[in-house]
Amino acid sequence: MTNQKENLLVVDGMALLFRAFFATAVSKQFMVNQHGVPTNGVQGFMKHLFAAVEQNNPTHTLICWDMGSKTFRNELYNGYKADRKAPPEEMRPQFDLAKEVAASFGFVNVGVPGFEADDCIGTVTVQMANTGISTTVLSGDKDLLQLVAPTNDVWILQKGYGNYKQYNELAFAEEWGITPTQFIDVKALMGDTSDGYPGVRGIGEKTALKLIQEYETIDGILAHIDQLKPGQQTKLKEDLEMLRLSRQLAEIHTSVPLEFDIGACVYQGIHEDAIDVVERYGLKTLRRDILL
């Protein structure tokens, strides 16, 4: 195994778990085990994980998690994710269970209180950039496209298992017509309703993208604000403070105080401990799909 071929698959654990849970929750298929614990999210999460491993064929794997609902972004803006509903009751026990099951299969879990999984993912990709180990980020969240780099691809989950939209620098440039760093400015301008920050009211994705393509940065737009349509000038001037704040909220933090042992992340296939955990928690679908 040479350094050139080494690749770390960095997994957004929250994205996979939520997607897996809601895929079956809509039909009330919670897969309650013999202990009365729902396992639908965990089993689907692991199925997503192994589908990605099969396609990506990584030499190393790492799963990043949120560690509580409050982060430094809540301190910057108290409206950040304020309108998000609490996870359904059937999902709550599955957060810790997903980590336990993943660990039993040989995967390393990481997370840092005060930061989101996105920030941990960004930090890992930056740390790995100069090591000779390339990275692939697996998520369902387009916010992570800002991390696309020469040493880092981003795979965005699509419908079903093992189906991804894969972005390297070329694919990103062809689709968006900007750089990954400029994508942060686009997000700041248009805001993010799911994350609860408004950006500039009245400026959507199409306009935000066009402005960044033309003026390159938010500062570039503001430096040429007199060239904009009168309505756009008014919107920007009225929401200038929120625009600056939205830029801070949109940017993934890449210097999280995160420690992990890359040696422990070497992927060596399914650990023998996994069978015991599968039996203990009654993960019948997982046993059928993965432990054949």
Phi, psi and omega in degrees: 000116181264158181301324183299331184263356181286136181217132178259120174273114183256114190257132173278093185301320181297317182297316181292319183292314179298316181298317181295319181297309186286342177296328181250340181296329183299332178254014177063025178270078185274352177053055181293130183273188184293345179262003181081016182259127176295141183229009185299317180294316182297315183292320176292323177302312181293325178294318175301317183299313182287332175296320179291319179300318181297319181281319185279332181051056184284157171272337181223153177222152179206137179246128180253141185228152165290149179237069184102163187275342183261133178224181180299337179291329176294330177287327177288323186208114186287351175273357184295119181055022184293333183267002179289135179285151175295151178301148177302153182304323182290343182269332189306314180289351186274346177297306180291324180296321179299319179294318181295316180294316179300317179298322180293336177274359176100010179267145179267130177255138175222156176184153182229122178305139180093353179229154177274164175304323179304318182293321177295318179298313179299319179297317180297315182295324178290317179298324183281343189304328184253015184262348187091356176258116177283166181230152171230123179266132177246120182203173172249006189254116181294342177306330184285354177296338177296347181269353179304131185206171179306328182256004185221122172261157176235126177253123180257125180301136172247185182296139179088187180257139176074021181240116186225151167263116188260128181241122160249187183301318182293313181297321179295314181298320181295322182279320189255337180071019178218178175268162177303324178294321178295336179300329178297317179294324176299314179299321180296319180291315186274342182074181181213107183294326181289328178270349172084019173244136192276342187064222176259117182300130179094355176249115180263187185299316184299312180292318180301315180296317180297318181295318180289323176299324183276319187248359170077317182218169174299317178299323178295321177297313183294328178291338180240030186299332180290348178272349183279166174298147182307320180296319179293321177301314181297314181300315181294317181293322181290328185247025184300317181295317178293328177297315179298318180293319180298327177296320177294320182288327184283333185281130176286131181281125186246019177229044177294140177288075187247128178240132174208155182262109183298331177297326179286346183270359179301129181275122184237023181084187184286127177289150179293337177297337186299322183297320178298316181292321177300317179290319183298322183257009175061044183272072188295317180296319179296318179298318181293318187280328192243325187263027177293000000 
